[in-house]
Amino acid sequence: MQADVITSDELASVQQSSATKALQNPSVRVLQSAVEVAELQQKWHQLERAPKGNPVFQSYAWTMAMLENPASVQSAKIFAVYDQQSLIAVLPLRIEKQKSLKALTGLGEPFQQYSEMLLTPGYNPAAVLDYLKPHLQKAGADVIHLRQIREGGALYEYASTHFTEVGEADGAPWLDLNQWDSFEDYLKSISARSRKTIRNQRNRLHKSAGLSHRVIRQEDPELEIMLLRTLNGRENWVEAMGYSSRALEGDGLQNVLLSLSKGTAKGCELIAFELKHGDLPISTEWGFLFEGCYSAYMADWNPDYEQSSPGKLHQMDVIEACFALGIDKVDFLKPASRYKMTWTSQVASVFDAVSPLSFKGQLYASLWLKNLRPLAKRIVLAMPKGPRAFLMSSLKKIRG
């Protein structure tokens, strides 16, 4: 007897149906405290082991660190989705008050770099989000505002279809280290011109005082000192350039990082890298190691070495260290700046999305987020550095 022949379309249909679990008896629980989240620790970690995209900022460790802030606890809306009493998805959000408006946004804002949902493999993200959306709409907000939704994650396709994109679309460069057997093989993928330029710059520094590189892991007592030094350097750079950063206002980010560095909530490790010229640090970078992926969160460099492009030079050492540590992926995070693109050609699309829930939210989304804010940003960024820095400093004083 001749065997049945399955066409490619039929095979794809079979694979899709076997890979997609239908919701049988779903329910939602809204968590608002660290005690409630701690009860789900083991189940939360199970969701982390097979993530879509890069949900480091929705990890158990990040969530617990955020909930150490009383303000985050008061505004937390962490949506836990169950199916037949089994936890299948977690979407950590909070209510952010903006004068007379309330926005439902990421729990880790303004410090998180991605909005994401942890999801059990096999479930269709759209089906889970369709079920969840009425619960989001009843959370007491004027608008759902999800910032920096990354391609490849559980939220991406749904937000692209059901939400309104706002702001400027950008990209997050990333690197799959498993494509190469070694760091030496990887270097061959970089353009010959870039390799030559970097080699010449490094040789000049080597000849004068030597270059050295080290990795600082979570248990190293110097880690906290380095984090605080880098934050201070970054704040000074942002102010000098006339930029603004909600994440660097106040001591909120510092407190989150210090909580993470204690390592009380396992699963997300802070890791730092330092490049020295002689005894002088010229570039520092640190980020988060989560499920085999290193997310490069922040960098700082010595302005006296600006002509040597210390950030670009240092990235070579960071990637080499990632190979040595057995890390699978490097996520350079947003934006897709030129120095990052020296090291990879892979870029994940990233965008912000809104869904208005009231007339006030509709005005906020259509007038401010979609039109006035991008226009104001373009005008400010087009200004020379000096006047821009004066303007931003004056606005900061007015806000208090």
C-alpha positions as CSV (number, residue, x, y, z in Angstrom):
1,M,0.0,0.0,0.0
2,Q,1.3,3.4,-0.9
3,A,1.9,5.7,2.0
4,D,-0.2,8.9,2.3
5,V,1.6,11.9,0.9
6,I,1.6,15.0,3.1
7,T,2.1,18.4,1.3
8,S,4.3,21.1,2.8
9,D,1.2,23.2,3.6
10,E,-0.4,20.2,5.4
11,L,2.8,19.5,7.3
12,A,3.0,23.1,8.4
13,S,-0.6,22.9,9.5
14,V,0.0,19.8,11.5
15,Q,3.1,21.3,13.1
16,Q,1.2,24.5,14.0
17,S,-1.7,22.6,15.6
18,S,0.6,20.3,17.6
19,A,2.6,23.3,18.8
20,T,-0.4,25.4,19.9
21,K,-2.3,24.6,23.0
22,A,-5.9,25.8,23.2
23,L,-7.0,27.5,26.4
24,Q,-9.3,25.1,28.3
25,N,-10.2,26.7,31.5
26,P,-8.3,30.0,31.8
27,S,-8.3,32.4,34.8
28,V,-6.4,35.6,35.8
29,R,-4.9,36.6,39.1
30,V,-3.6,40.1,39.7
31,L,-0.6,40.2,42.0
32,Q,0.4,43.4,43.9
33,S,2.9,42.4,46.5
34,A,6.3,40.7,46.8
35,V,4.7,38.0,49.1
36,E,2.3,37.0,46.3
37,V,5.0,36.9,43.7
38,A,7.3,34.9,46.1
39,E,4.6,32.2,46.2
40,L,5.0,31.6,42.5
41,Q,8.8,31.5,42.5
42,Q,9.3,28.0,41.2
43,K,6.6,28.3,38.6
44,W,7.9,31.7,37.5
45,H,11.4,30.2,37.0
46,Q,9.8,27.5,34.9
47,L,8.4,30.1,32.6
48,E,11.8,31.7,32.3
49,R,13.5,28.6,31.0
50,A,11.9,28.7,27.6
51,P,11.3,32.3,26.9
52,K,10.4,34.1,23.6
53,G,12.4,37.1,22.9
54,N,14.4,38.5,25.9
55,P,12.3,38.8,29.0
56,V,15.1,39.6,31.4
57,F,13.2,42.6,32.7
58,Q,10.2,40.4,33.5
59,S,12.3,37.8,35.3
60,Y,11.5,36.8,38.9
61,A,14.7,38.6,40.1
62,W,13.9,41.9,38.4
63,T,10.3,41.7,39.6
64,M,11.3,41.2,43.2
65,A,13.9,44.0,43.0
66,M,11.2,46.4,41.7
67,L,8.8,45.4,44.5
68,E,11.3,46.4,47.1
69,N,10.3,50.0,46.2
70,P,7.1,51.0,48.1
71,A,5.9,53.1,45.1
72,S,6.1,50.1,42.8
73,V,4.1,47.9,45.3
74,Q,1.4,50.6,45.5
75,S,1.1,50.7,41.7
76,A,1.8,47.0,40.8
77,K,-0.6,45.1,38.5
78,I,1.1,41.8,37.8
79,F,-1.2,39.7,35.6
80,A,-0.7,35.9,36.2
81,V,-2.7,33.8,33.7
82,Y,-3.7,30.2,34.5
83,D,-5.1,27.4,32.4
84,Q,-6.6,24.5,34.3
85,Q,-5.0,25.9,37.5
86,S,-1.5,25.8,35.9
87,L,0.5,29.1,35.5
88,I,1.0,29.7,31.8
89,A,1.9,33.4,31.5
90,V,3.0,36.4,33.5
91,L,2.8,40.0,32.4
92,P,4.3,42.4,35.1
93,L,2.7,45.9,34.8
94,R,2.0,48.9,37.0
95,I,-0.2,52.0,37.0
96,E,2.0,55.0,36.2
97,K,0.4,58.4,37.2
98,Q,1.2,61.2,34.9
99,K,-0.4,64.3,36.4
100,S,-4.2,63.7,35.6
101,L,-3.6,60.6,33.5
102,K,-3.0,57.0,34.5
103,A,-1.1,54.7,32.2
104,L,-0.8,50.9,32.5
105,T,2.8,50.2,31.6
106,G,5.7,47.9,32.5
107,L,6.4,47.2,36.1
108,G,10.1,47.9,35.6
109,E,9.6,51.4,34.0
110,P,11.5,53.6,33.5
111,F,14.4,51.2,34.1
112,Q,13.4,48.2,31.9
113,Q,14.5,48.1,28.3
114,Y,11.8,45.8,27.0
115,S,8.1,45.2,27.6
116,E,7.4,41.4,27.5
117,M,5.3,38.6,28.7
118,L,6.6,35.3,30.0
119,L,4.7,32.5,28.3
120,T,4.6,28.7,28.4
121,P,5.8,27.2,25.1
122,G,3.0,25.8,22.9
123,Y,0.4,28.5,23.8
124,N,-0.6,31.0,21.2
125,P,0.4,34.5,22.5
126,A,-2.6,36.1,20.7
127,A,-5.1,33.7,22.3
128,V,-3.6,34.5,25.8
129,L,-3.6,38.2,25.2
130,D,-7.1,38.2,23.8
131,Y,-8.3,36.6,27.0
132,L,-6.1,38.9,29.1
133,K,-7.1,42.2,27.4
134,P,-10.4,42.8,29.2
135,H,-8.6,42.4,32.5
136,L,-6.1,45.0,31.4
137,Q,-8.9,47.3,30.4
138,K,-10.4,47.1,33.9
139,A,-7.2,47.9,35.7
140,G,-8.1,51.6,36.2
141,A,-5.9,53.2,33.6
142,D,-6.7,55.7,30.8
143,V,-4.3,54.1,28.4
144,I,-2.2,50.9,28.0
145,H,1.3,52.1,27.1
146,L,3.9,49.4,26.4
147,R,7.4,50.7,25.7
148,Q,10.0,49.0,23.6
149,I,8.3,45.8,22.5
150,R,11.0,43.6,20.9
151,E,10.7,41.5,17.8
152,G,10.7,37.8,18.6
153,G,8.9,38.2,21.9
154,A,5.4,37.1,22.9
155,L,3.9,40.6,22.7
156,Y,5.3,41.6,19.3
157,E,2.8,40.3,16.8
158,Y,-0.2,41.0,18.9
159,A,0.8,44.6,19.7
160,S,1.6,45.2,16.0
161,T,-2.0,44.2,15.1
162,H,-4.1,45.3,18.0
163,F,-2.3,48.4,19.4
164,T,-1.2,51.7,17.9
165,E,2.5,52.2,17.3
166,V,3.8,55.5,18.6
167,G,7.2,57.3,18.7
168,E,10.2,56.4,16.6
169,A,10.7,52.8,15.6
170,D,14.2,51.6,16.4
171,G,16.2,48.4,16.7
172,A,18.1,46.3,19.2
173,P,21.3,44.8,17.7
174,W,22.1,41.3,19.0
175,L,24.6,38.5,18.4
176,D,24.1,34.7,18.4
177,L,27.5,33.4,19.5
178,N,26.6,29.8,18.7
179,Q,27.2,30.6,15.0
180,W,30.9,30.3,15.5
181,D,33.2,27.7,17.2
182,S,35.4,30.3,18.8
183,F,36.0,34.0,19.2
184,E,38.8,33.9,16.6
185,D,36.3,32.5,14.1
186,Y,33.8,35.2,15.0
187,L,36.4,38.0,14.4
188,K,36.7,36.8,10.8
189,S,33.1,37.8,10.3
190,I,33.9,41.5,11.1
191,S,34.8,43.7,8.1
192,A,38.6,43.8,7.4
193,R,38.5,47.6,7.6
194,S,37.0,47.6,11.1
195,R,39.4,44.9,12.3
196,K,42.4,46.9,11.0
197,T,41.1,50.2,12.6
198,I,40.5,48.6,16.0
199,R,43.8,46.7,15.9
200,N,45.7,49.9,15.2
201,Q,44.0,51.8,18.0
202,R,44.6,49.0,20.5
203,N,48.3,48.7,19.4
204,R,48.8,52.4,20.1
205,L,47.4,52.0,23.7
206,H,49.3,48.7,24.2
207,K,52.7,50.4,23.4
208,S,52.2,53.3,25.8
209,A,51.0,51.6,29.0
210,G,49.4,48.3,28.0
211,L,45.7,47.3,27.9
212,S,44.1,44.9,30.4
213,H,40.6,43.6,30.8
214,R,38.7,41.9,33.6
215,V,35.3,40.5,34.3
216,I,33.5,41.4,37.6
217,R,30.9,38.8,38.7
218,Q,28.1,39.1,41.2
219,E,30.1,37.9,44.2
220,D,32.9,40.5,43.7
221,P,32.7,43.3,46.3
222,E,33.9,45.8,43.7
223,L,30.7,45.3,41.6
224,E,28.6,47.7,43.6
225,I,31.4,50.4,43.5
226,M,31.6,50.0,39.7
227,L,27.9,50.2,39.2
228,L,27.6,53.5,41.2
229,R,30.7,54.9,39.4
230,T,29.2,54.1,36.0
231,L,25.8,55.6,37.0
232,N,27.5,58.8,38.1
233,G,29.5,59.0,34.9
234,R,26.4,58.3,32.7
235,E,24.5,61.0,34.5
236,N,27.3,63.5,33.9
237,W,27.4,62.6,30.2
238,V,23.6,62.9,29.8
239,E,23.7,66.4,31.4
240,A,26.7,67.6,29.4
241,M,25.0,66.5,26.2
242,G,21.7,68.2,27.0
243,Y,19.8,64.9,26.9
244,S,17.2,63.6,29.4
245,S,16.7,60.2,31.0
246,R,13.8,59.3,33.2
247,A,15.8,56.2,34.3
248,L,18.6,58.3,35.7
249,E,16.4,60.7,37.7
250,G,16.5,60.1,41.4
251,D,17.9,57.0,43.1
252,G,15.4,54.5,41.8
253,L,17.7,52.7,39.3
254,Q,20.5,52.7,41.9
255,N,18.2,51.0,44.4
256,V,17.1,48.3,41.9
257,L,20.6,47.6,40.9
258,L,21.8,47.3,44.6
259,S,18.9,44.9,45.2
260,L,19.9,42.8,42.2
261,S,23.6,42.8,43.2
262,K,22.7,41.2,46.5
263,G,21.6,38.1,44.6
264,T,18.8,37.3,47.0
265,A,16.5,36.5,44.0
266,K,18.3,34.1,41.8
267,G,18.1,33.8,38.0
268,C,19.4,37.2,36.8
269,E,23.0,38.0,37.4
270,L,24.6,41.4,37.3
271,I,28.0,41.2,35.4
272,A,30.5,44.0,34.6
273,F,33.5,44.4,32.3
274,E,36.3,46.8,32.7
275,L,39.1,47.9,30.2
276,K,42.2,49.6,31.6
277,H,45.0,51.5,30.1
278,G,47.8,50.9,32.5
279,D,46.1,51.4,35.9
280,L,43.5,53.8,34.5
281,P,40.0,52.5,33.6
282,I,39.0,53.8,30.2
283,S,35.8,51.9,29.6
284,T,33.3,50.1,31.8
285,E,30.2,48.1,30.7
286,W,27.7,46.1,32.7
287,G,24.5,44.3,32.2
288,F,22.4,41.3,33.0
289,L,23.1,37.6,32.4
290,F,19.8,35.7,32.1
291,E,19.1,32.3,30.6
292,G,22.3,32.3,28.5
293,C,21.9,35.8,27.2
294,Y,24.0,38.9,28.2
295,S,22.1,42.1,27.9
296,A,24.5,45.1,27.7
297,Y,22.6,47.7,29.8
298,M,25.0,50.6,30.4
299,A,28.5,51.7,29.5
300,D,30.7,54.6,30.6
301,W,34.1,55.7,29.3
302,N,36.9,58.1,30.2
303,P,36.4,61.3,28.1
304,D,40.2,61.7,27.9
305,Y,40.3,58.7,25.6
306,E,37.4,59.8,23.4
307,Q,39.6,59.9,20.3
308,S,40.5,56.2,20.7
309,S,36.8,55.2,20.7
310,P,37.1,53.3,24.0
311,G,33.6,51.9,23.9
312,K,34.1,50.3,20.5
313,L,37.5,48.9,21.6
314,H,36.1,47.5,24.8
315,Q,33.3,45.7,23.0
316,M,35.8,43.3,21.5
317,D,37.0,42.3,25.0
318,V,33.4,42.0,26.2
319,I,32.4,39.6,23.3
320,E,35.6,37.6,23.8
321,A,34.7,37.3,27.5
322,C,31.2,36.1,26.6
323,F,32.7,33.4,24.4
324,A,34.9,32.3,27.3
325,L,32.0,32.3,29.7
326,G,29.9,30.1,27.4
327,I,27.2,32.7,26.9
328,D,24.9,32.0,23.9
329,K,23.7,35.4,23.0
330,V,24.6,39.1,23.4
331,D,21.8,41.6,23.3
332,F,23.1,45.2,22.8
333,L,19.7,46.6,23.5
334,K,18.3,49.8,21.9
335,P,19.4,51.9,20.1
336,A,20.9,50.5,16.9
337,S,23.9,52.8,17.1
338,R,26.8,52.7,14.7
339,Y,29.4,51.4,17.2
340,K,27.1,48.4,18.0
341,M,26.6,47.6,14.4
342,T,30.4,47.2,14.0
343,W,30.0,43.9,15.8
344,T,26.8,42.4,14.3
345,S,24.4,42.6,11.4
346,Q,21.5,41.1,13.4
347,V,18.9,43.7,14.5
348,A,15.5,43.0,16.2
349,S,12.8,45.6,15.5
350,V,11.6,47.5,18.6
351,F,8.6,49.8,19.0
352,D,6.3,51.5,21.5
353,A,2.6,50.8,21.4
354,V,-0.6,52.2,23.0
355,S,-4.2,51.2,23.4
356,P,-6.4,54.1,24.7
357,L,-9.0,53.2,27.3
358,S,-10.7,56.6,27.8
359,F,-11.2,59.9,26.0
360,K,-8.3,61.3,28.1
361,G,-6.1,58.4,27.0
362,Q,-7.1,58.9,23.4
363,L,-6.0,62.5,23.5
364,Y,-2.7,61.5,25.2
365,A,-2.0,58.9,22.6
366,S,-3.0,60.7,19.5
367,L,-1.9,64.3,20.3
368,W,1.1,63.8,22.6
369,L,2.7,60.4,22.0
370,K,2.0,60.2,18.2
371,N,2.6,63.8,17.2
372,L,3.7,66.5,19.7
373,R,6.3,64.4,21.6
374,P,8.2,63.2,18.5
375,L,8.1,66.8,17.1
376,A,9.5,68.3,20.4
377,K,12.2,65.6,20.5
378,R,13.3,66.3,16.9
379,I,13.5,70.1,17.7
380,V,15.5,69.6,20.9
381,L,17.9,67.1,19.3
382,A,18.5,69.4,16.4
383,M,19.8,72.1,18.8
384,P,23.6,72.6,19.3
385,K,24.9,70.8,22.4
386,G,25.4,73.9,24.5
387,P,21.9,75.5,24.2
388,R,20.4,72.1,24.5
389,A,22.2,71.4,27.7
390,F,21.1,74.8,29.1
391,L,17.5,74.2,28.1
392,M,17.3,70.7,29.7
393,S,19.0,72.0,32.8
394,S,16.5,74.8,33.1
395,L,13.5,72.5,32.6
396,K,14.9,70.2,35.3
397,K,15.1,73.1,37.8
398,I,11.5,74.1,36.9
399,R,10.3,70.6,37.6
400,G,12.2,70.6,40.8
